[in-house]
Amino acid sequence: MRGSTARSRRGIARAAVATLTAALVVAGTAGCDEKGSTGAGGSKSTPKPAPTPAWNTRPASIASLGDSITRGFNACSPLSDCPEASWATGTKVDSLAGRLLPSPAAHSWNYAKTGARMSDLPGQLTKALPHRPELVTVLMGANDACRADVADMTSPAQYRAEFEVAMKELRRTLPKTQVYVASVPDLKRLWAEGRADPLGKQVWKLARICPSMLKESDAVDTASEARRGQVEQRVAAYNAVLKDVCAKDRLCRYDGAVNDFRFTEAELSQWDWFHPSKEGQRALAAMAYRKVTERSPAA
């Protein structure tokens, strides 16, 4: 009799545990339905990230920032800016603005300045922001390396800080504006190409164009080669900065093709054999157009 009673109690206990367990499971499931799904261990699932904004391959307006290259210096006449020949906004060449915009003169602005360095980029951007451009182009860094001496070159850390300041201000004011960042040209390549022209070398000397790279242009001694190597390395460091900072922005495209481009005599100004000629400006425009209109650019 007692054994039968004990077995009965154990059966009742097991049934109670099973019922309680089932109730807890149902309650837990109901709680998930009301408060959001949970993963293993009861933690809430991570919300899906916001979708990456689609890159617009046909922006309706452009603001261009940079230095003498973007101002078209020496492209039309000696020692003069010629923004009409600028790769970015020019009307005398097949510029980026001319390729993209139905009315380039009304919807593109060139705030580049001859001699500008990366420290000038935030100020140029401040002038461009009121236009609310859909695309901003940046080509800046040659003057940071082209100093009187290699010791005067902008450090990569300072170059990065100044570029980041400009990008943060752009994103604070215009979060949906796209950015095309051109790499700094290969200054050593420009030296190698231009030094073959005696007149060009005289212009380099008299106008003191990029002395850190171009002074004593015929010298090939160890010290001169080391100096040019330092400039080349600094340009590479600048381009690494541009690529890295741009990669962190979903609406920024960095273009290493500018540094890779092999400028020839026809693409260099006949007045200084260093700045792009109209042909060189057209080449820069073509590179920019390819990058801006790519659906899915290569990394």
N, C-alpha and C positions, 0 to 999 in steps of 0.2 A: 504494500500500500504506500509506504513511505517512498520507495523507489519510483513508483508511478507518479507520485506528486512531484518529486524532484525533476523527473524528466519533463513533466508538464510545465514547470516553472522555467526550465532552461529553454523550452520551445517558445514560451511567451516572451522571454528576454530576447531571444534571437529575432523574433518577429518585430519586436519593438525597435531594436537596433536597425534592422533593415528599413523599417518605415521612416525612422528618423533620418537615416542616411539619404533615402530617396527624397525626403522633404527638403533637406539641405541642398541637394543637387538642383532641385527645381527652383528653390529660392535663389540660389547663386545664378542660375541661368536667367531668371527673371530680372535680377539686378543688372546683368550685363546688357540685356535688351533695353533697359531703361536708361542706363548711364553710359553706354558705349561698350564695345567689345573689348575683351581682355585677351592677352596672350598667355603663354605658359607662365605659371607662377602667379597669375592673377594681375599682372601689370597691364596697364592700358597700352594699346597699340599706338605706334608713332603716327601722327597725322601725315598725310601725303604732302610733300613739298609743293609750293606753288609752281605752276608750269613755267618753263623758261620762255620769256617773250620771244616771239618770232622775229628774226632779222628781216627788216624791210630792204629789199634789193633795189627799190626805187624811192629813196628819200626825196622829199619835196623841197628841201632847203639845206644849204651847206654853209658852215662857218669854218674858215681855214686859219690855223694858228701855226706859227713857226718862225723861220729866220729868212736869210737872203734867198735861199732856194725857192721858197714859196712866194717870195716877193718878185721873183724873176730877175734878180740882180744880174746885170751884164748880159742879159739875153737879147736885148734890143740895141743898146748903145753902151759905150764904155762908162763904167763907174756910175751907173744909174739903175734904179729899180724899174722894172717893167711888169707890173702886176697883170697887164693884158696878156703876157706870155706865161703866166703862172700855170703850172700843172694842175693846180687845184681849182682856180676860179677864172683863168684867163679866157679872153675872147679872140686872141690872135693865134691860139693853138687849140687843138681838139682836147680841151681840158676835161677834168672830171665833172665839173659843173655843166659844161657844154654837152657832155654825153648823157647826163642824168636828168637835167632840168629843162623843161620847155622854155622857161624865161630865166636864164642864168643871171642876168644883170639885176633882176628884181628879187631873186631868192638866193643869192650867194654873197658872202662877205669875207674879205681878206684882211685879217688883223695881224698877219705876220709882220716882222720888222727885221730889216737887215742888221746883223750883229747880235740878235737876240740869243740868249742862253735859256736853259731850262728854268732858271729863276724868274724869267719874264713870262712864263706860260700862264700862271694864275692871273696876271694883269690882263693879258690878251683875252683870256677866257671871260673875265668880267665884262669886257666890251662886247663880247659875242652873245652872252646870255640873254639880254633883252630881246634879241631876235627869235629866241626859242627855236634854234635850228634843229632839224631832224637828224643831221649828221654833222659831226665835228671832225676835222682832219688835223692831225698833229705830225709835224716833221721837225724835230728839234734835237740838237745835240752836237752838231758839227762845231759850233762855236765854243762849246764846253771843252772840246778837245783842242781846238785851234787857238792856242794861247801863245804868249810871247815865249814861254818856256814850259816844258813838261811839268815842272813843279807847280805851275799855276792852273793846271787842268782841274775841272770840277771832280770831286771824288764821287765814286759810284753811290756811296751812302747819301750824299747831299743831293745828287741827281735823282735818286729814288724818292727822297723825302719831298722834293719840289714837285715831282710828277704826281705823287700821291695826293698832295695838297690840291692840285688842280682837279684831279679825278674825283676827289671827295666833294669838292664844291660843285662840280658838274652834276654829280648824282644827287646832291642835296637839293639843287634847284630844278634840274631837268632829268628825272629818273629814267625817262624813256628815250632819251637822245642816244643815238648810236655814235661810236667813236672808231675812226680809222687811224691807226698809229703806224706810220712808216718808220722803218729802221733807219739808223744813221748810215749814210753812204760810206763806202770803203775809201777812206782818205788816202791810204797808202796806194791804192789802185790809181787814184787821181794823180798822185805824185809820179807814179811810174809811167802814166800815159802822157802827162804834160811836159815832163822833163826832156822829152825828145825835141821840143820846139825852143830854139834859142830866144825868140822874142817872149815866149811865155815865161821863161825863167827870169827874164829881166823884169817883167811885170810883177812876178811873185816877190822879187827883191824890193822893187821901188814902192809897191803898194803894201808891202808887209802882209801878204795874204797867208794865213795859216802858218806862221813861222815855226810852230812846234813840229810840223811835218815838212814844210817846204823850204825852210832856210838852208843855205849851203846845199842846194838841190843836187849838185853833181858829186858831192862828197859821199864816198862809200867806205870810209874808215869805220872801225869798230864802234866808236862813240856815236857817229851819225846813224849807223844802222840800229844801234841800241835805242837811240832817241826815237826813231821812226817806229821801232817795235813797241815802245811804250805807248805811243799814240794809238797804234793799231790795237793793242790790248785794251786800252781804255775805251775805245769805240766798241769793242766786243762786249765789254762790261756794261756799257750803256744799253746796248741792244738786249742783253740778258735782262736788265732791269725793265725795259719797255715790255718785253715779252711776258715776264712774270707778273707785273702789275696788271697788264691788259688781260691776262688769262683769268684773273680773279673777278673780272667784270663780265657779266653775261652779254652785254651789248658792246663789247670792244673787240676789234680785230687787229692783230699785229701782223705786219707784212715784212718778212725778212727778205723779200725779193729785191728791195731797194739796195740793201747792203751787198747782195749777191750780184747785182747788175754790173756788167763790164762796160763802163763808159768808154767810148772811143773818141777820136779826135772830132768827128762830126757831131758828137753829142755834147761837146764841151764848148764853152764860149770862146769865140775868136779873140776876145779882149783880155782874157786872163787864163784860159786853159785850165780852169778849175771849177767854175760854176756851170750848171747845165746851159747849153744853147737852147734855142727853140726846139731843136730835134730832141735834145735831152729832156726838156720839159714834157714833150709829147710822150716820151718813153715812160716817164714817171706817172703821167696821167693814165696810160694804158695799164700799168701795174696796179694802180689804185682802183681803177674801174673793175679789173678782174676780181680783186679781193672783195670789193663792196658788193658786187653782183653775184658772188658765189652763194649757192644755196646752203651748202655745208662745207665751209672751208677746211682745208687740211690743217692739222694741229701745228 
